[in-house]
Amino acid sequence: MLRQKKHEIDLKRKEFLDYGFFLLKRQESLLSGIKDSDLDNVNIEVHIRECYRVINELERFIFAISHDLLSFRPQFILWETFKLGR
């Protein structure tokens, strides 16, 4: 039973670390999308808002890594995007 619980915790940690990597890649994609495209002002603003959302989530994630990763609760929209992209 203890081994099973440890295995579940290890899987959750791996899932969260994969999520952190997803956030970094998402941020890079958003920034390059702003830099390399001919977006109008409205779309640039949408990209910037999404960048802020990802940055805030990364800050929360980094804080959770340094304190208690298993207590981390991801933002619903970003978490669902991550799960769909797997």
PAVEXLO-846212 format. One record per residue: residue number from 1; residue in three letters; x negated, z, y negated of N, C-alpha, C, O in turn. Coordinates in nm, 4 decimals. Each point is the difference from the previous one (the first is absolute). Layout:
BEGIN
NODE   margu   semi        n_u        n_w        n_v       ca_u       ca_w       ca_v        c_u        c_w        c_v        o_u        o_w        o_v
NODE     NUM    ala          X          Z          Y          X          Z          Y          X          Z          Y          X          Z          Y
...
This chain:
BEGIN
NODE   margu   semi        n_u        n_w        n_v       ca_u       ca_w       ca_v        c_u        c_w        c_v        o_u        o_w        o_v
NODE       1    met    -0.0825     0.0000     0.1188     0.0825     0.0000    -0.1188    -0.0871     0.0000    -0.1254     0.0273    -0.0732    -0.0951
NODE       2    leu    -0.1311     0.1546     0.0954    -0.0912     0.0048    -0.1133    -0.0711    -0.1340    -0.0176    -0.0193    -0.0462    -0.1125
NODE       3    arg    -0.0188    -0.0150     0.2219    -0.0668    -0.1304    -0.0047     0.0942    -0.1055    -0.0588    -0.0424    -0.0848    -0.0784
NODE       4    gln     0.1702     0.0905     0.1166     0.0977    -0.0956    -0.0517     0.0180     0.0189    -0.1507     0.0068    -0.0979    -0.0743
NODE       5    lys     0.0007     0.2216     0.0295     0.0154     0.0289    -0.1428    -0.1214    -0.0512    -0.0780     0.0145    -0.0593    -0.1069
NODE       6    lys    -0.1340     0.0829     0.1615    -0.1221    -0.0482    -0.0651     0.0017    -0.1519    -0.0081    -0.0396    -0.0573    -0.1015
NODE       7    his     0.0851    -0.0080     0.2073     0.0084    -0.1458     0.0012     0.0977    -0.0490    -0.1082    -0.0290    -0.0972    -0.0697
NODE       8    glu     0.1429     0.1632     0.0555     0.0978    -0.0361    -0.1029    -0.0596     0.0157    -0.1395     0.0209    -0.0847    -0.0868
NODE       9    ile    -0.0946     0.1925     0.0658    -0.0640     0.0239    -0.1295    -0.1044    -0.1078    -0.0279    -0.0082    -0.0509    -0.1118
NODE      10    asp    -0.0709     0.0162     0.2120    -0.1011    -0.1047    -0.0168     0.0644    -0.1344    -0.0347    -0.0514    -0.0739    -0.0840
NODE      11    leu     0.1638     0.0425     0.1485     0.0706    -0.1246    -0.0301     0.0537     0.0001    -0.1429    -0.0064    -0.1014    -0.0694
NODE      12    lys     0.0592     0.2157     0.0261     0.0528     0.0113    -0.1360    -0.1122    -0.0161    -0.1017     0.0167    -0.0690    -0.1006
NODE      13    arg    -0.1305     0.1321     0.1260    -0.1151    -0.0148    -0.0900    -0.0434    -0.1462    -0.0087    -0.0260    -0.0516    -0.1087
NODE      14    lys     0.0186    -0.0142     0.2234    -0.0410    -0.1409     0.0008     0.1003    -0.0849    -0.0778    -0.0388    -0.0891    -0.0755
NODE      15    glu     0.1660     0.1167     0.0941     0.1028    -0.0744    -0.0723    -0.0151     0.0198    -0.1507     0.0105    -0.0958    -0.0766
NODE      16    phe    -0.0349     0.2191     0.0340    -0.0176     0.0275    -0.1423    -0.1265    -0.0658    -0.0542     0.0008    -0.0507    -0.1121
NODE      17    leu    -0.1084     0.0506     0.1886    -0.1221    -0.0654    -0.0460     0.0198    -0.1511    -0.0100    -0.0522    -0.0635    -0.0917
NODE      18    asp     0.1269     0.0062     0.1850     0.0348    -0.1423    -0.0100     0.0842    -0.0255    -0.1249    -0.0156    -0.1026    -0.0663
NODE      19    tyr     0.1040     0.1954     0.0349     0.0826    -0.0101    -0.1204    -0.0883     0.0040    -0.1247     0.0222    -0.0769    -0.0935
NODE      20    gly    -0.1213     0.1649     0.0911    -0.0930     0.0064    -0.1129    -0.0738    -0.1314    -0.0183    -0.0173    -0.0467    -0.1126
NODE      21    phe    -0.0262    -0.0132     0.2225    -0.0667    -0.1295    -0.0062     0.0964    -0.1070    -0.0517    -0.0385    -0.0851    -0.0801
NODE      22    phe     0.1631     0.0896     0.1257     0.1027    -0.0920    -0.0493     0.0161     0.0138    -0.1512     0.0107    -0.1006    -0.0700
NODE      23    leu    -0.0087     0.2242     0.0186     0.0150     0.0217    -0.1442    -0.1162    -0.0620    -0.0774     0.0204    -0.0622    -0.1042
NODE      24    leu    -0.1410     0.0794     0.1551    -0.1163    -0.0590    -0.0669     0.0091    -0.1526    -0.0028    -0.0281    -0.0624    -0.1023
NODE      25    lys     0.0672     0.0032     0.2144     0.0129    -0.1459     0.0053     0.1136    -0.0479    -0.0911    -0.0117    -0.1042    -0.0645
NODE      26    arg     0.1196     0.1794     0.0595     0.1140    -0.0351    -0.0860    -0.0415     0.0024    -0.1463     0.0356    -0.0893    -0.0769
NODE      27    gln    -0.1113     0.1922     0.0386    -0.0467     0.0111    -0.1379    -0.0907    -0.1183    -0.0348     0.0133    -0.0598    -0.1068
NODE      28    glu    -0.1041     0.0269     0.1963    -0.0902    -0.1131    -0.0234     0.0795    -0.1300    -0.0153    -0.0300    -0.0815    -0.0873
NODE      29    ser     0.1300     0.0627     0.1712     0.0829    -0.1199    -0.0056     0.0767    -0.0085    -0.1321     0.0080    -0.1068    -0.0607
NODE      30    leu     0.0476     0.2183     0.0171     0.0744     0.0013    -0.1263    -0.0911    -0.0321    -0.1177     0.0362    -0.0784    -0.0877
NODE      31    leu    -0.1542     0.1390     0.0859    -0.0922    -0.0234    -0.1109    -0.0493    -0.1443    -0.0029    -0.0095    -0.0600    -0.1070
NODE      32    ser    -0.0214     0.0045     0.2221    -0.0450    -0.1393     0.0020     0.1155    -0.0937    -0.0344    -0.0216    -0.1067    -0.0575
NODE      33    gly     0.1442     0.1460     0.0925     0.1167    -0.0801    -0.0372     0.0194    -0.0059    -0.1501     0.0399    -0.1033    -0.0538
NODE      34    ile    -0.0680     0.2133    -0.0140     0.0103     0.0027    -0.1460    -0.1118    -0.0841    -0.0604     0.0224    -0.0774    -0.0931
NODE      35    lys    -0.1407     0.0933     0.1460    -0.1185    -0.0654    -0.0563    -0.0001    -0.1508     0.0229    -0.0345    -0.0760    -0.0905
NODE      36    asp     0.0719     0.0326     0.2085    -0.0204    -0.1391     0.0404     0.1212    -0.0910    -0.0145    -0.0069    -0.1167     0.0388
NODE      37    ser     0.1154     0.1650    -0.0920     0.1194    -0.0851    -0.0012     0.0502    -0.0239    -0.1415    -0.0482     0.0585    -0.0970
NODE      38    asp     0.1453    -0.1454     0.0895     0.0630    -0.0331    -0.1279     0.1364     0.0678    -0.0090     0.1016    -0.0665    -0.0204
NODE      39    leu    -0.0995     0.1969     0.0354     0.1258     0.0737    -0.0054     0.0479     0.0101    -0.1441    -0.0803     0.0087    -0.0929
NODE      40    asp     0.2122    -0.0098     0.0754     0.0522     0.0251    -0.1335    -0.0048     0.1503    -0.0271    -0.0324     0.0786     0.0890
NODE      41    asn     0.0644    -0.0395    -0.2108    -0.0128     0.1410    -0.0398     0.0854     0.0935     0.0840    -0.0423     0.1114     0.0312
NODE      42    val     0.1615    -0.1553     0.0057     0.0887     0.0847     0.0796    -0.0605     0.0249     0.1376    -0.0005     0.1134     0.0477
NODE      43    asn    -0.0501    -0.2174     0.0158    -0.0594     0.0167     0.1327    -0.1295     0.0797    -0.0048    -0.0298     0.0753     0.0927
NODE      44    ile    -0.0472    -0.0910    -0.1994    -0.1207     0.0819    -0.0159     0.0400     0.1467    -0.0103    -0.0635     0.0864     0.0603
NODE      45    glu     0.1686    -0.0586    -0.1368     0.0467     0.1381    -0.0145     0.0460     0.0572     0.1344    -0.0268     0.1163     0.0301
NODE      46    val     0.0949    -0.1964     0.0496     0.0435     0.0437     0.1332    -0.1217     0.0303     0.0871    -0.0025     0.1015     0.0696
NODE      47    his    -0.0978    -0.1881    -0.0729    -0.1228     0.0235     0.0769    -0.0697     0.1285    -0.0460    -0.0483     0.0778     0.0823
NODE      48    ile     0.0437    -0.0564    -0.2125    -0.0663     0.1197    -0.0529     0.0746     0.1258     0.0431    -0.0628     0.0989     0.0376
NODE      49    arg     0.1956    -0.1013    -0.0425     0.0775     0.1166     0.0460    -0.0262     0.0284     0.1470    -0.0139     0.1156     0.0398
NODE      50    glu     0.0072    -0.2208     0.0409    -0.0297     0.0176     0.1424    -0.1417     0.0555     0.0187    -0.0237     0.0818     0.0888
NODE      51    cys    -0.0695    -0.1263    -0.1722    -0.1370     0.0552     0.0049     0.0026     0.1500    -0.0258    -0.0646     0.0766     0.0715
NODE      52    tyr     0.1387    -0.0344    -0.1730     0.0095     0.1434    -0.0301     0.0620     0.0772     0.1166    -0.0436     0.1105     0.0322
NODE      53    arg     0.1438    -0.1687     0.0297     0.0642     0.0662     0.1139    -0.1011     0.0191     0.1134    -0.0068     0.1068     0.0609
NODE      54    val    -0.0709    -0.2108    -0.0334    -0.0998     0.0077     0.1068    -0.1106     0.0984    -0.0369    -0.0449     0.0770     0.0850
NODE      55    ile     0.0006    -0.0785    -0.2105    -0.1037     0.0944    -0.0443     0.0487     0.1436     0.0167    -0.0738     0.0848     0.0502
NODE      56    asn     0.1962    -0.0569    -0.0914     0.0548     0.1358     0.0154     0.0068     0.0401     0.1469    -0.0303     0.1139     0.0355
NODE      57    glu     0.0698    -0.2074     0.0488     0.0070     0.0294     0.1431    -0.1406     0.0241     0.0565    -0.0190     0.0881     0.0839
NODE      58    leu    -0.0783    -0.1655    -0.1294    -0.1385     0.0216     0.0438    -0.0503     0.1377    -0.0422    -0.0674     0.0682     0.0773
NODE      59    glu     0.0998    -0.0272    -0.1998    -0.0398     0.1337    -0.0465     0.0609     0.1087     0.0879    -0.0686     0.0941     0.0398
NODE      60    arg     0.1957    -0.1073    -0.0102     0.0666     0.0977     0.0872    -0.0628     0.0005     0.1389    -0.0198     0.1055     0.0602
NODE      61    phe    -0.0112    -0.2248    -0.0106    -0.0590    -0.0134     0.1326    -0.1384     0.0650     0.0052    -0.0309     0.0730     0.0941
NODE      62    ile    -0.0516    -0.0994    -0.1945    -0.1343     0.0594    -0.0048     0.0098     0.1515    -0.0072    -0.0765     0.0701     0.0662
NODE      63    phe     0.1696    -0.0187    -0.1457     0.0204     0.1446    -0.0076     0.0385     0.0550     0.1371    -0.0497     0.1049     0.0410
NODE      64    ala     0.1374    -0.1747     0.0295     0.0432     0.0451     0.1331    -0.1154    -0.0012     0.0993    -0.0104     0.0895     0.0839
NODE      65    ile    -0.0763    -0.1897    -0.0925    -0.1156    -0.0055     0.0899    -0.0867     0.1233    -0.0189    -0.0495     0.0574     0.0970
NODE      66    ser     0.0313    -0.0168    -0.2217    -0.0884     0.1135    -0.0263     0.0676     0.1343     0.0264    -0.0681     0.1024     0.0061
NODE      67    his     0.1990    -0.1006     0.0096     0.0700     0.1269     0.0232     0.0639     0.0057     0.1387    -0.0479     0.0709     0.0885
NODE      68    asp     0.1549    -0.1451    -0.0708     0.0702     0.0021     0.1290     0.0675    -0.1348     0.0216     0.1131    -0.0215    -0.0436
NODE      69    leu    -0.1826    -0.0680     0.1104     0.0485    -0.1367     0.0174     0.1358    -0.0051     0.0692     0.0830    -0.0849    -0.0324
NODE      70    leu    -0.0604     0.1741     0.1264     0.1254    -0.0055     0.0761     0.1221     0.0409    -0.0817     0.1132    -0.0254     0.0412
NODE      71    ser    -0.1348     0.0885    -0.1568     0.1138     0.0359    -0.0846     0.0351    -0.1122    -0.0986     0.0973     0.0111    -0.0746
NODE      72    phe    -0.1756    -0.1176     0.0745     0.0220    -0.1121    -0.0911     0.1317    -0.0698     0.0321     0.0301    -0.0268     0.1163
NODE      73    arg     0.0477    -0.0024    -0.2197     0.1254    -0.0744     0.0144    -0.0083    -0.1254    -0.0867     0.0066     0.0093    -0.1226
NODE      74    pro    -0.0210    -0.1262     0.1847    -0.0165    -0.1246    -0.0760     0.1256    -0.0384    -0.0781     0.1115     0.0393     0.0343
NODE      75    gln    -0.1334    -0.1183    -0.1417     0.1130    -0.0559    -0.0733     0.0729    -0.0981     0.0913    -0.0632    -0.0793     0.0698
NODE      76    phe     0.1930     0.0848    -0.0705     0.0807    -0.0765     0.0950    -0.0275    -0.1505    -0.0066    -0.0237    -0.0628     0.1032
NODE      77    ile     0.0265     0.0046    -0.2229    -0.0135    -0.1452    -0.0125    -0.1367    -0.0462     0.0488    -0.0097    -0.0976     0.0744
NODE      78    leu    -0.0961     0.1670    -0.1157    -0.1344    -0.0390     0.0433    -0.0174     0.0211     0.1498    -0.0624    -0.0816     0.0678
NODE      79    trp     0.1173     0.1910    -0.0163    -0.0106     0.0297     0.1430     0.0711    -0.1069     0.0819    -0.0532    -0.0451     0.1015
NODE      80    glu     0.1723     0.0039    -0.1435     0.0747    -0.1035     0.0724    -0.0731    -0.1341    -0.0063    -0.0029    -0.0736     0.0987
NODE      81    thr    -0.0556     0.0416    -0.2133    -0.0789    -0.1229    -0.0125    -0.1177     0.0035     0.0953    -0.0311    -0.0994     0.0655
NODE      82    phe    -0.0343     0.2144    -0.0581    -0.1131     0.0177     0.0917     0.0444    -0.0213     0.1445    -0.0658    -0.0716     0.0755
NODE      83    lys     0.1773     0.1338    -0.0370     0.0465    -0.0105     0.1384     0.0428    -0.1427     0.0344    -0.0207    -0.0448     0.1128
NODE      84    leu     0.0792    -0.0260    -0.2068     0.0417    -0.1384     0.0251    -0.1201    -0.0933     0.0149     0.0068    -0.0997     0.0718
NODE      85    gly    -0.1164     0.1325    -0.1398    -0.1175    -0.0858     0.0034    -0.0871     0.0176     0.1221    -0.0957    -0.0753     0.0179
NODE      86    arg     0.1253     0.1714     0.0662    -0.0837     0.0263     0.1169     0.0117    -0.1075     0.1026    -0.0643     0.0073     0.1047
